[in-house]
């Protein structure tokens, strides 16, 4: 896969991924709020579901910070509600450092989560045939591939881990804080390399591994979209049943 194709695939899957992930998080919180009728208790149950994903997210922050020689303070897997009303599922406190190391620490959960999602999807659930069937438009093959993925006794456990990790790996706003200056720096560097005629040589060296890395993230995004498209109807039906029984409803 070329670098351009990998980036195109990544951006093609990013928007639906963000939309589906947002829907999942809001409606799962809504279900627990309907069941408990208590914001704090609903938060506890909601956070417990995503605990493995949050642990990987915050753990990857901590590991990369230590590798880069950045001192860390507290690490928490317990949720906190932010001033804007959003829920922050965990955090790692680090010392203030340069924007390059801050950006690397911030992107760590996306990289770790993508690798975990691809490994679980391709090895534990063997969803490769499903992807090929989707690419070829083979509807029967899609169904057969999905059924084959859930034949093992532990497939539901792997599906759960895939779901919570994939929906916890996206960097938060604070994780993305240093991305803009790094992007500007890399853009200026690319322009400079182009004008001195060194861009082709650099691309020969880093183009293939960079395309592979972007491809892994794009694959993880695609798997996440597929999993969420399976989970969303289930969540929707459960929420509608609770609304019907309790007579309560949440306006999102």
N, C-alpha and C positions, 0 to 999 in steps of 0.2 A: 504494500500500500504506500502511495506517495504521501509526502507531508501535507500537501494541499488537500488530498482526499481525506486524510485523517482529521484535519481541522474542520472540513466541511461536515463530516459525519458527527463530530463533536458538537458543533453549533446547531446542527439539525435536530439533535436529540435533547439539547439543553432546555429549550423552552417547554416542551411537553413534560420533561422530567420535573422542572420546577413547579409547574401547574399541578401535576398529579401529587407530588410530594406535599405541597401546601394543602391540598384537599384532604389527603390522608391524615395529616397532623391535626387539622382543625376538627375533622369529624370524629376522630378517635377521642380527642379531648371532649367533644360534645357528648359522645356516648357515655363516658364515665361521669360527666356532669349530670346527665339525665338519670343515671343509675344511683348516684350518691347524693345528688342535690347539695353538694358541698364542694366548693372550689378547691380547697386544700386537699381533701381526700381524693378528688378526681385527679388532681395533679400527681399524687403519690402513685395511683394505679397506672396512669398514663406513662409516667417516668419509668416505672418498673418494667413495662413492656419493652422499652427501648434501651434498657440498661446495658446489654452487651454492645450495642452500637455506640452508645455514649462512652463506654469504657475504652473501646478502640479509638474513638475520636480524640478523647482527652489524653489517652495513653500515648498516641502517636505524637501529639504536641510535646508531651513531656520527654519522650525519647529523643526526638530531633533537637529539642532545646539542649538536652544534656550532651548530645553528640557535637553540637556547635559551640559548646562551652558557655552556654547561657544559664545563669543561676535561676532556679525555680523556687517558688515559695509554696503556696497552698495548691492542692489539686482537689477538686470536688466533683462528684458524680451526682450531687443532689440538685434538683431544679431550683431556679430562682426566676421570679417574674421581674421583667425589666420595666423601666419607667414608661415605655411606650405600650405596655400591656402584653408584649410577646413573652414567651417562656424560654428561658435559657436552661438547657438540660444539664450543663456542667461547665467547668472552667479550669484553666491552669494559669496560675499567676507566675509571670516571668519578669526579670529585670528589663529595663528599657535598653534596647540595643539598636544597632544600625538597621536601616530598612531592608537590607538584603537578607540578613538572618531572620528578621521578623517575618518577611514574606515566606521564607522557607519553612519556618515553624507554622505559619498560617496555612500553607498548602498541604502540610503533612497528612491531615485526616482524609483529604480527597485522594491522595496517592495510596495510603494504606487501605482505605475503604475500597477503592477501585480494584486493587490487587486481590483483596479478600473476596469481593463480589465475583470477580472473574474466576478465581479458583473454585469457589463454592459452586458457581453456575456450571463451569465446564467439567470439573472433576467429580464433585459430590452429587450433583443433579444431572449432569450430562445433557445440558440444554443445547449443545451444538447442533444436533439435527433439527431442533425447532427453529433456530436461526436460519439454517439453510432452506427449510420449508417456507419460511416467511419471505426470504429473498426471492424464491422461485414462484411464489404465489400458490403453493401447494396446500390447500386448506385441509385436506385429509392428512397430509404429512404433519401439519401443525398439531392436529388433535392426537395423532399417534405418538408424536414426540413428547407432548405434554404428559400423556398417560405413562409413557415409558420412564419419564423422569421421576414419577412417584410410585414406582413399583417396589422400591426398597423399604425396609421397615423404618429406617431413620430419615426418610425423605422429608417428612413434615418438620422435623427438627432443623434440617438444613434449610428448608424453605423459610422457617421462622428467622433463623440467623441471617439469611440472605435479605429478608425483608427489613429487619431492624438495622442491620449494618448499612444497607444501601440508602435507607431513609435517614441516616444519621451522619453521613460522610460529607455532606456539603459544608464548606466553610461558612462560618457566621460572619456578620458584618465586621466584628473586631478582627477576625482572622484575615479578612481581605483588606485591612487598613493600609498595609504597605504595598499592595499590589500595583497601585497606580504609579508611584515613583519607580518601581522596578520595571514596569512596562515602558515607561518613558525612557529609562536608561537603556533598555534593550533595543528600543526603536532607534534611538540616536546612534547606538553602536552599530546596528544593522545598516543605517544610512552611511555611516563612516566607512564601513567595510565595503559597501557597494561602490562608493566613489573612489576608493583606492584599488579596486579591482580584486579584493580578497574574498568577496562574498561566495563565489563558486567553490573556492578551496575549503572555506569553513563549512559550507553546506554538504560537501562531500564527506566531511568528518563527522558532523553531528546530525545531518539530515535523517539518516536511517534510524538511529536510536531514538531521535526525537519523535519521528513518525510512529515508531513502535510504542513509545510512552503515551502519546496522544491517543493512539488506537486502543490501548488498554482502558483508558478513561472513557472513551466513546463506547467501547464494548460494555463497560460497567453501567453506563447510562442506559444503554439499550436493554440490558438485562433488568435493570431497575424499573424501567417503563413497563416491561412485560409482566414483572411480578406485581406491580401496582395495579395494572389492568385486571389481574386476577383477584386481588384483594379488595379493590374498591367496590365492586358489586356486592361482595359479602358484607363489608362495612355498611353500605347503604341499606341493605335489607335488614341488618341487625338494628340500625338506627330507626328505620321506619317501624319495625315491630315494637321497639321500646316506646316510641312516640304514640303508637296506637294503644298500647297497654296503659301507659301512664297518663296520657292526655296532655303531656308537656311537649314543648317544641322549642328548639333553639334557632334564633335568627343569626346566621353567620354574616 
